[in-house]
Amino acid sequence: MNVELNAEPRAVTRGLVRASYEAISLYSPNRAPCRIDLSDNTNLWGVPPSVRALLHSSADSAVTRYPRAYADDLKRAIGAYLGVAPEWVVTGCGSDDVLDSTLRAFTEPGETLAYPDPSFAMVETFARMNGLAPLPIPFTGDFDADADALLGSRAPVIYLCSPNNPTGTILDRRTVERIAREASGVVILDEAYAEFADGDCLDLLSKSDRLVITRTMSKAFGLAGLRVGYSVSAPNLAKEIEKSRGPYKVNSLAERAAVTALTEDRAWVAARVADARESRARLIAELVSRGFTPLSSQANFVLVPIPRAELVSVCLRERGVAVRPFVALRDIGDVIRITVGPWSMMEECLTALDEVQSCE
Ligand code: PMP
């Protein structure tokens, strides 16, 4: 029988919904298709060749059977990639899933999540999803984390992001080291963009029993649509994150694709990262020559302060280029974030930006 249910919103029955969810709205970036999409920091050079071949040749059982409950093959491949034992790794449906699970694992509703601001916008949402009070703390003047204020919060979880989204800036590793050493609770270091940076903080795992580093296959590895992310932490923490994550979160095709990319296409990924770093430097130089003041970036995107960012992004979209606007970021103001891609895309973006600036 076919039931006709239309899209009209209905009044929600009183008492049915969780009161703390009233402050949460659905994630809704403008994802309308656009000729050149520079809005989501994915790999604009495409899919690793080994993954394309795998997706065309996967056996039916990858679809009909359940995946491995905790993605053991993938944990081994990630362990080999980073030089850690698989017991240190937790996988998830994107690093979003791992971040959310980590918050749930180490907090009770009503507690606090402290993090530098501005940072990854979803972190506030993950806090609220888990009944936590978000505590954004301004960066210091040079985009380093305010260690005194973060530690002083005594939050059960402190979230750090380096390179930071949306600024692209990195934290001073001495600050990360101090926070990981002195925090009373767990410290999450989100390294979603680590592959594009000059260095990372993985080695701090050997010095801290409370550090959880999260990474993703969505950025440098070009697999955002397959949703694979992971964390690395001491095994006793990893076990708790896995409990809160639950089984079967990485689907079979995604697990196989991620394993294939990690084992067969690391050279391809490294070459694309080199391309991205080159485009990034050229894009920043071009922006500076036009009088913009882009932030120094260690990620695959560049943040550009610009008045009326929302209007600018609409005008860029009309010219076939999508960027991500942010309005009134703390201490920075209005900005657009431009994902770095092949130089031909950057040229089109710059041309569109020139046009938008000249018609103001
Ligand atoms: N962390 C940061 C800093 C991000 O920018 C993103 C994606 N925008 C994520 C985590 C989540 O990525 P994914 O869920 O695709 O792994």
Boltz pocket constraint, residues with backbone or C-beta under 6 A from the ligand:
constraints:
  - pocket:
      binder: B
      contacts: [[A, 40], [A, 41], [A, 93], [A, 94], [A, 95], [A, 96], [A, 97], [A, 120], [A, 161], [A, 163], [A, 164], [A, 165], [A, 190], [A, 192], [A, 215], [A, 216], [A, 217], [A, 218], [A, 224], [A, 227], [A, 228], [A, 229]]
      max_distance: 6.0
